[in-house]
Amino acid sequence: MHKLPLVSVPTILCLVASSGCGGDLCANTITSRVTAPGSARDAVAFSRDCGATTDFSTQVALVRSGGELPNVAGDVFIAPHSAQVRVEWLGPDTLLVHHAVPNPNLKAGQVDGVLIRYATP
């Protein structure tokens, strides 16, 4: 009869924890949040860090006013690295994103009925 090797519970827990199961490797850090005038939405600029093998990226997302920023990529603007970004509402349905990024990964023109405009120096 063959005996299976005995593996301790701490060893199994260590292997599961190090494999990344059940956890997201990315984290968002909010740098600014601006509520649209008379609206129920916020424009959120944030830095996204997805671990040691990738650079930080600067992103912008629309969320409901006061709502939590989900741990996903931005839906408005994504710079491939850390960059200065400023968001400004021109009206309840028009957002202006100020940036100096020559080749952003994402520059949405419209998100959930909000017109997105961009200004570069």
C-alpha positions in Angstrom: 0.0 0.0 0.0 1.3 3.4 -1.0 1.4 6.1 1.6 0.6 9.7 0.6 2.9 12.3 2.0 1.5 14.2 5.0 1.2 17.9 4.3 0.6 20.3 7.2 -2.2 22.8 7.2 0.2 25.8 7.5 2.0 24.6 4.4 -1.3 24.4 2.4 -2.4 27.8 3.7 1.0 29.3 2.7 0.7 27.8 -0.8 -2.9 29.1 -1.3 -2.0 32.6 -0.1 1.1 32.9 -2.3 -0.8 31.7 -5.4 -3.0 34.8 -5.4 -6.2 32.8 -5.2 -9.1 34.9 -4.1 -7.1 38.2 -4.1 -6.7 41.0 -6.5 -3.1 42.1 -7.1 -4.1 45.6 -8.0 -4.9 48.5 -5.7 -6.4 51.9 -6.3 -5.3 55.1 -4.5 -7.6 58.1 -5.0 -5.8 61.4 -5.7 -8.9 63.6 -6.3 -12.6 63.3 -6.4 -15.0 66.0 -7.9 -18.8 65.8 -7.9 -20.6 67.0 -10.9 -22.8 70.1 -10.3 -26.4 69.1 -9.5 -25.5 65.5 -10.3 -25.3 62.1 -8.7 -21.9 61.2 -10.0 -18.2 61.9 -9.2 -15.1 62.0 -11.4 -12.4 60.2 -9.5 -8.7 60.4 -10.5 -6.6 57.7 -9.0 -3.3 55.8 -9.1 -3.5 52.1 -9.9 -0.8 49.7 -8.8 -0.8 46.2 -10.0 2.4 44.8 -8.5 6.1 44.9 -8.9 6.1 43.9 -12.6 4.1 46.8 -13.8 4.4 50.6 -13.4 1.8 52.7 -11.6 -0.8 54.1 -13.9 -2.9 57.2 -13.5 -6.6 56.7 -14.3 -10.0 58.5 -14.2 -13.3 56.8 -13.5 -17.0 57.9 -13.1 -18.8 56.6 -10.0 -22.0 57.5 -8.4 -21.7 60.4 -6.0 -20.1 59.3 -2.7 -19.9 55.7 -3.9 -16.9 53.5 -3.5 -14.3 53.3 -6.3 -14.3 49.7 -7.4 -11.0 47.9 -7.7 -11.1 47.9 -11.5 -9.5 50.0 -14.2 -10.8 53.4 -15.0 -13.5 53.9 -17.6 -12.7 57.5 -18.7 -8.9 57.9 -18.9 -5.8 55.6 -18.4 -2.2 56.8 -18.6 0.4 54.0 -19.0 2.5 55.5 -16.1 2.2 57.9 -13.2 1.1 61.3 -14.5 -0.5 64.6 -13.3 -4.2 64.6 -14.1 -6.9 67.1 -13.1 -10.6 66.7 -13.6 -13.1 69.5 -13.9 -16.8 69.4 -14.5 -17.9 71.9 -17.2 -21.6 71.1 -16.5 -23.6 68.2 -15.1 -22.9 66.0 -18.2 -19.5 67.3 -19.4 -16.2 66.4 -17.9 -12.8 68.0 -18.8 -9.7 65.9 -18.1 -6.5 68.0 -18.0 -3.3 65.9 -18.7 0.1 66.0 -20.4 0.2 62.3 -21.5 1.3 61.9 -25.2 -0.2 58.4 -25.7 -2.8 57.4 -23.1 -4.0 53.8 -23.1 -7.7 55.1 -22.9 -9.3 58.4 -23.8 -13.1 57.8 -23.8 -15.3 60.2 -25.6 -18.4 59.5 -23.6 -19.2 57.3 -20.6 -22.7 56.7 -19.2 -24.1 59.8 -21.0 -21.2 62.1 -19.9 -19.3 63.8 -22.6 -15.6 63.7 -22.0 -13.3 66.4 -23.2 -9.5 66.6 -22.9 -7.0 69.5 -22.4 -3.3 69.3 -22.8 -0.7 72.0 -22.1 
